[in-house]
Amino acid sequence: MCELGRAGDLAHIMGHSADGIPLVICPDCGPVIAIPRSTQDGEVVYCRAFQSELTLQEKGDTFTAEMNGKTDDPVKLEHKIDFDAINALLTQIV
């Protein structure tokens, strides 16, 4: 595994939970946040662990997160279904 990593053979999967779905690290508490495949630069997501609002900035093929502040709205902290990822999986299966 180490040799594959050093050779760059794992670079296409590093930092992604599935093809085209980047993982973002919360800058304040460290948990990884899976974001929807359709995420665009400047979108807002929420860290459920720290209950914070984060603005995503596109950086290459992934995003960095900048904290906007905490939220006390539990609806914003609910998990959102990534229908694009589900449809892509179903398309592969069928």
Buried (B, 14 or more C-beta within 10 A) or exposed (E): EEEEEEEEEEEEEEBBBBEEBBBBBBBBEEEBBBBBBEBEEEBEBBBBBBBBBBBBEBEEEBBBBEBEEEBEEEEBBEEEEBEBBEEBEEEEEE
